[in-house]
Amino acid sequence: MTGSSVIANYGTKRTYVVKDIRFDQGPCSTFFELRDGTQISVAKYFYKQYNLKVTDKRQPMLIMNQGGREISVPSEFCQLDGVPDSIRNNSRAMRTLLNSVKQNPAEKMDSIVGMVQKLF
């Protein structure tokens, strides 16, 4: 997963590239240094800053760059971005994906109407 892009599910929901995954650290044992020099656990920081509660205190930490410095983010607050390599490397699967994504307006409306009819 290193080198993969993830979307942060907090704040401005930016996209980051994962540099490393730390399985030996967790949100309670990893600390941020605040501007005033004090340290706070990642779990407490995300709760105070974004009102997000860490559900698994032993989850791995994703290491990413933000503004020229390295940050650690709990994996539960990120989701994968982009097309997986298994699909990208399979030309048939990639063509099927592109055909389903690239629709003209009439096809898109038909898809939406069909989905709404299935719901009711």
N, C-alpha and C positions, 0 to 999 in steps of 0.2 A: 504494500500500500504506500510505501514511501515514494515520493514523487507524484502521488495522486493528488488531485484537487479535491478540496472539501469546501462546503458552504457552511459557515458558522450560523447556528440557529439562535443567535443572540445579537443584540446591538444592531449594527447596520447590515448584518447578514452578508459580510464580505466573503470572497473566495480566497482561499489560501492553498499553498502547496505544502504538503506534509514532508518535512525533512527527515523525521525519525519518529519512531514509536517507542515509548519507554514503558515497558511492562513491569519494571521494578519500582515505579513510582505511581502514586495515586493522587487524587485531588486533595486529600487531607495531609499528605506528606510532601507536597510540592507547594512552594511559596512564591508569591509575587512580591516585589519590592515596590512600595508606593512612592509617590513623588517626595513625601516628607521623610523617606528613609525607613519607615516601619515596614515590617513584613506581615503578610496575611496569607493564610492558606488559600489555595485556588478555590476550594469548596466555599469558604466564607466570602471570598471576593465575588464569585458568581451569584451568591445569594444576596449580598448587599447591593451589588451593582445592577443586576438584571432580574432579581427575585426568582432565580432558578435554583432549585434544590437538587443536589447530587443524589442519585438513587443508588449507585453502586460505588462504594468508597474504595474498591479494589480494581476499578477499571483502568485500562492503560491511558497514558497521557499522550496526546499528539503534539509533537514539537514542530512549530512553524515560525516563520519570520514575520514580524509586524513592525513596520517603520524602522527597519535596520537593527532590530533586536529580536532575540529568540524568546518565544512565549510557549507556555505549556497549556493545553486546553483539554478538558475531559472529553473523551471520545463521544459520550452521549450528547454533547452539545454541537455536534457536527454531522453532516451527511455527505455522502460521496457525490461528486459532481462529474458530469460528462458521461461518455459512452465507455463501458468496460472494454478492455483489450480483447476479450473473447469474442465480442460482437464486431469490434473494429477490424479485427484480423480475418473475419469471415465475410467474404464479399456478398454472399447470398443474404446473410442476416443483416448486413449493413444496408443493402438495397431495400429489404423489407421494411427496416426501420425508417429509412428516408422516405419511402413511399407513404408510410402512415403519418409521418410528420408534415411533409410538404403536400398540403391540400389546397385547392383553389377555394375561394369563398363559398361557392355553392356546395362543394363536398364537405366543407367544415360545418356549414349550417345543417346539412343532412345528418352528419354525425351527432351534432348537438341535439337535434330533434329526436333522433333515434334513442339517444341516451335518456332524454327526458321522458319519452314514452315508456321506456323500460322501468323507470322509477315510479310511474303512476299506473 
